[in-house]
Amino acid sequence: MAVQAKKSGKARTKAEASGRVVAKKTAAKAVGKPIPAKRFTKKTIALIYDFDGTLCPRPMQEYAFLPKIGENPEAFWAESNAIAREQGADPLITYMHLLYKKAAAKNVRIDRSDLVAQGAAVEFYPGVAEWFDATADYVRKMTEGQGVTLRHYLISSGLTEIVEGTPIYRKFHNVFASEYWFDAYDLPFPKRVITDTGKTQYLFRINKGIENLGESINHHMPESERPIPFSNMIYFGDGDTDVPSMAVVRKNGGRAIAVHGGDAAGRGRCRDLVRAGRCDFFADADYRLGSSLYKRTCLLIDRMIADIRIAEEMWGLEE
């Protein structure tokens, strides 16, 4: 009888404890507080890149598209910008329209598969091809067994189709870039246009984990529920067009690096970005191991890894 009573007492204690847990979770829901996850999950670091001028020296359209239709790049961009100013039009929609208008005038048909094929002609800065695996290896080495992962994202006003044809396309966890509709019109029509300020939407998509473009990101999501904090992000850009993205990332606790092609004008532009508080570092666009860009990126990653460890330890105290 004594043994049975002891077992019954243990059963009651266990049931009461379980009831307290349920009551605690119910109370948390009632006041709108998020229920703590079973494990700390904010352990993903995101490196986010612009494309033109950041990963490759020139706009992606200059490597194959413009030569194919016989257009001088400098003249084309001057004409496109002039039309946008005169018509009060969006510069990106203007260039996307003008590309195909000029192709049609030369009787050159360019479809989606042709644009993808053009990606093979894009030339990258030194070390770009190896950069993605090298930085991922670095994170693995510095966080062995800790569950920290690295993702690469691209946010570009360039063309998705051309990016798809480059050898680095598969290195990105996701690509957000401008895109055409090819089947609804005689001339392709812009399907998605990503402007300088519009890039910031995709930063919040990464932050909230809502990367499906068919889903809205406008609903409120508590910071505690967002899978990739801004503090885990580094944005890479090359100039004024990246200022909105750099500002959003840094304002929310992330980091930014400006790159240049080694010319005096590029260095001056990057130096101005640092002085204006738009980025943390700048460096020559040399993505090879041991370069200043690699070392400064690793320095920021080291700090993020330390912050993740601290956040996880503090999270554990609340359990």
C-alpha positions as CSV (number, residue, x, y, z in Angstrom):
1,M,0.0,0.0,0.0
2,A,2.8,2.4,0.9
3,V,4.5,1.8,-2.5
4,Q,1.2,2.3,-4.3
5,A,0.6,5.6,-2.5
6,K,4.1,6.8,-3.3
7,K,3.6,6.0,-7.0
8,S,0.2,7.8,-6.9
9,G,1.9,10.8,-5.3
10,K,4.5,10.9,-8.0
11,A,1.8,10.7,-10.7
12,R,0.0,13.6,-9.1
13,T,3.2,15.7,-9.0
14,K,3.9,14.9,-12.6
15,A,0.4,15.8,-13.6
16,E,0.4,19.0,-11.7
17,A,3.7,20.0,-13.2
18,S,2.4,19.3,-16.7
19,G,-0.7,21.3,-15.8
20,R,1.5,24.2,-14.8
21,V,3.3,24.1,-18.1
22,V,0.0,24.1,-20.0
23,A,-1.3,26.9,-17.9
24,K,1.9,28.9,-18.4
25,K,1.6,28.5,-22.2
26,T,-2.1,29.3,-22.2
27,A,-1.4,32.5,-20.2
28,A,1.4,33.5,-22.6
29,K,-1.0,33.1,-25.5
30,A,-3.7,35.1,-23.7
31,V,-1.4,38.2,-23.2
32,G,0.0,37.8,-26.7
33,K,3.5,36.8,-25.7
34,P,5.4,34.4,-28.0
35,I,5.9,30.9,-26.5
36,P,9.7,30.2,-26.3
37,A,10.9,27.8,-28.9
38,K,12.4,24.4,-27.8
39,R,15.8,25.5,-29.1
40,F,17.5,28.7,-30.1
41,T,17.1,29.0,-33.8
42,K,18.5,32.4,-34.8
43,K,21.8,31.0,-35.9
44,T,21.7,31.8,-39.7
45,I,24.1,34.4,-41.0
46,A,23.1,36.0,-44.3
47,L,25.5,37.7,-46.7
48,I,23.5,39.8,-49.2
49,Y,24.9,41.1,-52.4
50,D,24.2,43.7,-55.1
51,F,25.4,42.4,-58.5
52,D,26.5,45.0,-61.0
53,G,29.6,46.8,-59.8
54,T,29.8,44.6,-56.7
55,L,30.3,41.0,-58.0
56,C,31.1,42.0,-61.6
57,P,32.8,45.2,-62.9
58,R,30.1,46.3,-65.4
59,P,26.3,46.1,-65.7
60,M,25.4,42.5,-66.7
61,Q,23.7,43.7,-69.9
62,E,27.0,45.0,-71.3
63,Y,28.6,41.5,-71.6
64,A,26.3,40.0,-74.2
65,F,23.0,41.7,-74.6
66,L,24.1,45.1,-75.8
67,P,26.9,43.7,-78.1
68,K,24.3,41.3,-79.7
69,I,22.1,44.2,-80.7
70,G,25.0,46.4,-81.7
71,E,24.6,49.0,-79.0
72,N,27.4,51.0,-77.4
73,P,26.9,50.7,-73.7
74,E,27.7,54.3,-72.8
75,A,25.4,55.6,-75.5
76,F,22.6,53.2,-74.5
77,W,22.6,54.1,-70.8
78,A,22.7,57.8,-71.7
79,E,19.7,57.5,-74.0
80,S,17.8,55.4,-71.4
81,N,18.4,57.9,-68.6
82,A,17.5,60.8,-70.9
83,I,14.1,59.1,-71.8
84,A,13.4,58.4,-68.1
85,R,14.0,62.1,-67.2
86,E,12.0,63.5,-70.2
87,Q,9.0,61.2,-69.6
88,G,9.2,61.2,-65.8
89,A,9.5,57.4,-66.0
90,D,11.1,54.9,-63.7
91,P,14.7,54.4,-65.0
92,L,14.6,50.7,-64.5
93,I,11.4,50.1,-66.4
94,T,12.8,52.4,-69.1
95,Y,16.0,50.5,-69.6
96,M,14.1,47.1,-69.6
97,H,11.7,48.4,-72.3
98,L,14.5,50.1,-74.4
99,L,16.6,46.9,-74.5
100,Y,13.9,45.0,-76.3
101,K,12.7,48.0,-78.4
102,K,16.2,48.3,-79.8
103,A,16.5,44.5,-80.3
104,A,13.2,44.5,-82.3
105,A,14.5,47.4,-84.4
106,K,17.5,45.3,-85.4
107,N,15.3,42.3,-86.0
108,V,17.1,40.4,-83.2
109,R,14.8,38.1,-81.3
110,I,15.8,37.4,-77.7
111,D,13.8,35.1,-75.6
112,R,14.2,33.8,-72.1
113,S,16.5,30.9,-73.0
114,D,18.7,33.3,-74.9
115,L,19.0,35.7,-71.9
116,V,19.9,32.8,-69.6
117,A,22.6,31.8,-72.1
118,Q,24.0,35.3,-72.0
119,G,24.9,34.8,-68.3
120,A,27.9,32.7,-69.3
121,A,29.5,35.8,-70.7
122,V,29.5,37.8,-67.5
123,E,32.9,38.4,-66.0
124,F,33.4,38.6,-62.3
125,Y,35.9,40.2,-60.0
126,P,38.9,38.0,-58.9
127,G,37.9,35.2,-56.5
128,V,34.1,35.5,-56.8
129,A,33.7,32.0,-58.0
130,E,35.4,30.6,-54.9
131,W,34.1,33.2,-52.4
132,F,30.8,31.5,-51.5
133,D,32.3,28.1,-50.6
134,A,35.3,29.8,-48.9
135,T,33.1,31.9,-46.5
136,A,30.9,28.9,-45.8
137,D,33.9,26.9,-44.9
138,Y,35.1,29.6,-42.6
139,V,31.8,29.7,-40.7
140,R,31.9,25.9,-40.4
141,K,35.4,26.0,-39.0
142,M,34.7,28.7,-36.5
143,T,31.4,27.2,-35.3
144,E,32.0,23.5,-35.5
145,G,29.1,21.7,-33.7
146,Q,27.2,24.9,-32.9
147,G,24.7,24.7,-35.6
148,V,25.5,28.1,-37.2
149,T,24.9,28.3,-40.9
150,L,25.7,30.7,-43.7
151,R,23.4,31.8,-46.6
152,H,24.1,33.9,-49.6
153,Y,21.4,36.1,-51.2
154,L,21.3,38.3,-54.2
155,I,19.2,41.5,-54.6
156,S,19.7,43.2,-57.9
157,S,18.0,45.6,-60.3
158,G,19.6,43.5,-63.1
159,L,17.9,40.6,-64.8
160,T,17.0,37.3,-63.1
161,E,17.4,35.5,-66.4
162,I,21.0,36.6,-67.0
163,V,21.9,35.8,-63.4
164,E,20.5,32.3,-63.9
165,G,23.0,31.6,-66.6
166,T,26.0,32.6,-64.5
167,P,28.1,29.9,-62.8
168,I,27.5,31.4,-59.4
169,Y,23.7,31.3,-59.6
170,R,23.4,28.0,-57.7
171,K,25.5,29.4,-54.8
172,F,22.6,31.7,-53.7
173,H,20.0,30.6,-51.3
174,N,17.6,32.9,-53.2
175,V,17.8,35.5,-56.0
176,F,15.7,38.6,-56.1
177,A,16.1,40.5,-59.3
178,S,14.1,42.2,-62.1
179,E,12.4,39.9,-64.5
180,Y,10.4,39.8,-67.7
181,W,7.1,38.2,-68.8
182,F,7.8,36.5,-72.1
183,D,4.5,34.9,-73.1
184,A,1.9,37.6,-72.9
185,Y,3.2,40.2,-75.3
186,D,5.0,40.4,-78.7
187,L,7.7,42.3,-76.8
188,P,8.6,41.0,-73.3
189,F,7.0,43.0,-70.6
190,P,8.6,43.8,-67.1
191,K,7.3,41.3,-64.6
192,R,9.3,42.5,-61.6
193,V,11.3,45.7,-61.3
194,I,13.6,46.1,-58.3
195,T,14.5,49.7,-57.7
196,D,17.2,51.0,-55.3
197,T,14.6,51.6,-52.5
198,G,12.6,48.6,-53.5
199,K,15.5,46.4,-52.6
200,T,14.7,47.0,-48.9
201,Q,11.5,44.9,-49.3
202,Y,13.6,41.8,-49.9
203,L,15.8,42.5,-46.9
204,F,12.6,42.3,-44.8
205,R,11.6,39.1,-46.6
206,I,14.9,37.5,-45.6
207,N,14.5,38.9,-42.1
208,K,11.0,37.5,-41.7
209,G,11.6,34.2,-43.6
210,I,8.9,35.1,-46.2
211,E,10.8,34.5,-49.4
212,N,7.9,33.4,-51.5
213,L,7.0,36.6,-53.5
214,G,3.4,35.5,-53.6
215,E,3.1,36.1,-49.9
216,S,2.8,39.5,-48.3
217,I,5.3,40.8,-45.8
218,N,3.2,43.6,-44.5
219,H,1.6,41.8,-41.5
220,H,3.3,42.4,-38.2
221,M,5.8,39.8,-37.0
222,P,7.4,40.2,-33.6
223,E,11.2,40.4,-33.6
224,S,11.4,37.3,-31.5
225,E,9.7,35.3,-34.3
226,R,11.9,36.5,-37.2
227,P,14.3,33.7,-38.3
228,I,17.2,35.9,-39.5
229,P,17.8,39.0,-37.4
230,F,19.3,42.0,-39.2
231,S,22.1,41.7,-36.7
232,N,23.1,38.5,-38.6
233,M,23.3,40.3,-42.0
234,I,26.1,41.8,-44.0
235,Y,25.2,43.8,-47.1
236,F,27.7,44.2,-50.0
237,G,27.3,47.1,-52.4
238,D,29.3,49.4,-54.5
239,G,27.8,52.9,-54.5
240,D,24.9,55.3,-54.0
241,T,22.3,52.9,-55.4
242,D,23.0,50.6,-52.4
243,V,22.6,53.4,-49.8
244,P,18.9,52.5,-48.9
245,S,19.8,48.8,-48.3
246,M,22.9,49.7,-46.4
247,A,21.0,52.1,-44.2
248,V,18.2,49.6,-43.4
249,V,20.6,46.8,-42.5
250,R,22.8,49.0,-40.3
251,K,20.0,50.9,-38.7
252,N,18.6,47.5,-37.5
253,G,21.9,46.2,-36.2
254,G,23.5,44.6,-39.3
255,R,26.7,45.4,-41.2
256,A,27.6,46.7,-44.6
257,I,30.7,46.6,-46.8
258,A,31.3,48.8,-49.9
259,V,33.6,47.5,-52.7
260,H,35.3,49.3,-55.6
261,G,37.2,48.2,-58.7
262,G,40.5,49.7,-57.6
263,D,40.1,53.1,-59.3
264,A,40.5,56.4,-57.5
265,A,36.8,57.4,-58.1
266,G,35.6,54.1,-56.7
267,R,37.8,54.4,-53.6
268,G,36.6,58.0,-53.1
269,R,33.0,56.9,-53.4
270,C,33.4,54.1,-50.9
271,R,35.3,56.4,-48.5
272,D,32.4,58.8,-48.6
273,L,30.0,56.0,-47.7
274,V,32.0,55.2,-44.6
275,R,32.2,58.8,-43.6
276,A,28.4,59.1,-44.0
277,G,27.9,56.1,-41.8
278,R,26.4,54.0,-44.6
279,C,28.9,51.1,-44.2
280,D,31.4,49.7,-41.8
281,F,34.2,48.9,-44.1
282,F,35.3,49.3,-47.8
283,A,37.7,47.3,-49.8
284,D,38.9,46.5,-53.3
285,A,36.5,44.1,-55.0
286,D,39.0,41.2,-54.6
287,Y,37.2,38.2,-53.3
288,R,40.2,35.9,-53.0
289,L,41.4,34.3,-49.8
290,G,43.7,36.7,-47.8
291,S,42.4,39.9,-49.5
292,S,41.3,42.9,-47.4
293,L,37.7,42.2,-48.4
294,Y,38.0,38.6,-47.2
295,K,39.7,39.6,-43.9
296,R,37.2,42.3,-43.1
297,T,34.2,40.1,-43.9
298,C,35.6,37.4,-41.6
299,L,36.1,40.0,-38.9
300,L,32.4,40.9,-39.1
301,I,31.4,37.2,-39.2
302,D,33.5,36.6,-36.1
303,R,31.6,39.3,-34.2
304,M,28.3,37.9,-35.4
305,I,29.3,34.4,-34.2
306,A,30.1,35.8,-30.8
307,D,26.8,37.7,-30.6
308,I,24.9,34.5,-31.6
309,R,26.7,32.6,-28.8
310,I,25.8,35.3,-26.3
311,A,22.2,35.5,-27.5
312,E,21.8,31.7,-27.2
313,E,23.3,31.7,-23.7
314,M,20.9,34.4,-22.6
315,W,18.0,32.6,-24.2
316,G,18.9,29.5,-22.2
317,L,18.5,31.4,-19.0
318,E,14.9,32.1,-19.8
319,E,14.0,28.4,-20.2
